[in-house]
Amino acid sequence: MAKASPVPFGVRVFNVLTITLLRAGFKLGAMYLLTVRGRKSGLPRTTPIAIVEKDGKRYVITPYGVVDWVRNLRAAGEAIITRGRHAETIRAIELPAGEAGLILKTVLEGGIPSFLEKYFEVTANSSREDFEQAAVHHPVFSLERVV
């Protein structure tokens, strides 16, 4: 029996459109294409992500929890982010719950699209401990350029 995806069907359809537009060179807010080697197949897997910038550092948060691209990124540790014709190899470092909770809180305080709010167990007014607990289910990665 097939395992149900935590990502809603509408989002998966939207991702196909987003990937197409990003590959064509359109800039869509903070959206990038993340290409990471599959942990089982070894083949490149591409998904759209939103990169958050805070204090000169870049982060990616997983609104749908630990999905395949998260597992692949954990296994590979490196990926390529692409926007238009610009591609960059990055090292992804998963943050511990304390740091991840702070980044998650900053993002939620800054406002996120309303359709994503229901996937987080916390709101902008939640406690620090609640954000640290939420970070267990919504990993946060720090992205560093590989030179």
Helices and strands as residue ranges (DSSP letters): H 9-23, E 31-37, E 44-54, E 57-61, H 68-76, E 78-83, E 86-94, H 97-110, H 114-117, H 128-137, E 140-145
